[in-house]
Amino acid sequence: MSRLPAKVDIDDDPSVRDGELVAMLARMIEIREFEDEIQRAFTQNLVRGSTHLCNGQEACVVGACAGLRLDGDPDDTMVCTYRGHGAVLAMGAPLDRAFAEVVGRADGLCRGKGGSMHLTDAEIGAYGSFAIVGAHLPIATGLGFAAKQRGTRGVALCFFGDGSTNIGAFHESLNLAAIWRLPVVFFCENNLYGEYSAQAVTTPVERLSDRAAGYAMPGVQVDGNDVLAVRAATAEAARRARNGDGPTLIEALPCRHRGPSRPAPPSCRPAGELEAWLEYDPIERLAALLVRRGQSAEAVAAVRAGARERVAAAVARALAAPAPDTDAIFEDVYA
């Protein structure tokens, strides 16, 4: 139960308007509901293969994507892990098409051929979730290189877990990005467990953001259950990148509420750890901030209800979509 946030209430940021807070709360609830619907679909054998849910980590993806867009550019890009439903939705992917992809329907983002671990929507800059640990970090570096070569102000945002910081691709990607001063924001969602192994078992440093010093880039650690803290850290990193000052490593500390993958329970946690972290649920913390700002409980409840209704309607549309045409199974296959 180490590294719990210092306090339950998150600090307010007066520069963030109520409308943006409401929008972030709605998106976080949509992601939570989306993941719950994926779990239900999995238990009904509607999902082929496994799924990796991000319940509890909503503030990371929503806050980071909001920060990226404060001074956003049409050429901004994002890549993420196989626990990437929330990241793709935070970038703006349609709920129905994302769900259709997970359940293998023709209306899915990848026409039902990618599934849960390969969500991609290039139209919004979401260049894929990746099933291999750390495989996308070099791709983020490449996206940053492309933006620099083209002379755009685009920034590549790269989500990855704590386990990725122990593989070669992490170190190679940060090294190249630093040498070439590429516009990349490396965003580590450190939920303290790589699959079933606690970080202390596999990693000799406690603060993963300290590894940034080896590559002469800033390393920042933030509360991953505080959407405003995440937003601010990512916005600053994105501004540095757009100004030609190179990459940043952000380490956010959220709590993953579910197990490493479906249907595995979070059995690797000590008794009582998850319950302690649930006091800092990112959705409830943001909802409480809105109430402190003067929003009524009824208004916050309406935000929740609206998000749930949108997800329910999207799921219904996705499940009504047809399966992919088997005659076109090899279309869109490039390797």
Secondary structure, 3 states (H helix, E strand, C coil): CCCCCCCCCCCCCCCCCHHHHHHHHHHHHHHHHHHHHHHHHHHCCCCCCCCCCCCCCHHHHHHHHHHHCCCCCCCCEEEEECCCHHHHHHHCCCHHHHHHHHCCCCCCCCCCCCCCCCCCEHHHCEEEEECCCCCCHHHHHHHHHHHHHHCCCCCEEEEEEHHHHHCHHHHHHHHHHHHCCCCEEEEEECCCEECCEEHHHHCCCCCHHHHHHHHCCCEEEEECCCHHHHHHHHHHHHHHHHCCCCCEEEEEECCCCCCCCCCCCCCCCCCCHHHHHHCCCHHHHHHHHHHHCCCCHHHHHHHHHHHHHHHHHHHHHHHHCCCCCHHHCCCCCCC
